[in-house]
Every structure is written in structure tokens, then in C-alpha cells.
Amino acid sequence: MRLMQAVDPNGKVWSGVDAWARIGQALPGWKLIAWLLLVPGFHLVAGQIYAWVARNRYRWNRELCADGSCTLHSGPSHSDTERSHPHN
């Protein structure tokens, strides 16, 4: 799974929810959301939601993935598996 990454001015790399929080700290009007993403309990839940969205992002854009190119990232769908391995 690929994660969003942000690099701060000192060269430290942040990934996933931590990247979103660091980006939010730098954007005007996003400081409260950035702070929430760093709160321990909320950070855990936000990390789980982020991971779920990252795993499923190619499944939601069927138009972009109509040619089957998204299977490189998401694996074959159930229907693709049935076509390539028919039952006897």
C-alpha cells in the first residue's frame, strides 16, 4: 500500500495520517484538523480510516479503472478471477 508522504523543511518524512496532520499545520484554516489528527485516540482511528481508503481507492473510480489497469495496484476483482480461472 502506498502512503501519502510529506517532507518538512528539515528533511523529515511523514507518512499517512501524520503527513496529513503536518500538511494541515502548514495550511491556513486547517490547524484544528491537524491537531485532531495528532490526538492519540483520534490518530489511531484516523490511521485505520486512512488505510482503508488507501486500500480501496482504485475500486471506487471504476471509470478510471475500466481498462483493468488498476489491478496492478488493487489485485484482480472477483469477476476477473472467475474469467481467468473458470470452474470445470
N, C-alpha and C positions, 0 to 999 in steps of 0.2 A: 504494500500500500504506500503510495506517495503522500507525503505530508506537505502542507504549506510551510514555507520557511521564510524567516525574516532575519536580517543581519543588522545588528546595531552598529553605531559609529565606531565602537571598539573592536569590531570583528566577531563578536559573539553571535552564534547562530541559534535561533529559536525555532522550534517546530510545532506544528499543530495548533492547539489552543493557546499555547504560550506565544506563538507567533502572532495570532490574532490579538492577544492581550497587548503585546509590545507595539503592534501597529496602532491599536486603539489609543494607547498612551500618547502617540505622536500626532494623532488626528484631532483637530478641534471638534469638540462636542461628543467625543467618544470615550472620554476618561472614565465615566461611571461604568460603562460596559466593560472597559478594560479592567477596572478594579474588580468588578464582579467575577470576571473570568479567572482572576487570581485568588479568589476566596477558596480555601481548601475544599469544602463540600461541593460548592458550585463548580469548581475546577474539575473535580472528578466526573461529575455528571456531564459537564460541557465536553470533556475529553471523550466520553463514551458516545455522545451525540455526534461529535466531530468524526470519530472513527466510523460510525455507522453511515453517515453521509458520504464520507470518502469511499467506503466500500461499495456504495450503491449509486454513485453519481452517474455512471455510464448507463445504468439501466433506466434512468429517468428521462434521458434525452434520446428517445427512440428514433427521431428524425436524423439526428447526427450519426447514430449508430446503425442506420438502415442497411449499410453495405457490409455489416459484420465486422468492421474494423475495431470495434470496442471489445471484442472478445479477447484481444491481446491483453487488455487490462482487467477485464471482469471475468474471463473464462467463458466457455460456451454456455448458452442458455439450455434449459431442459429440452426445448424443442430441437435445438441444434444437435444435442447429444442423441436424440431419438433418430434423427435423419442420418447421422453418420454411423450409428450402430443399431441397425434395425433388429428387431426380435425375430427369431425364426419360429 
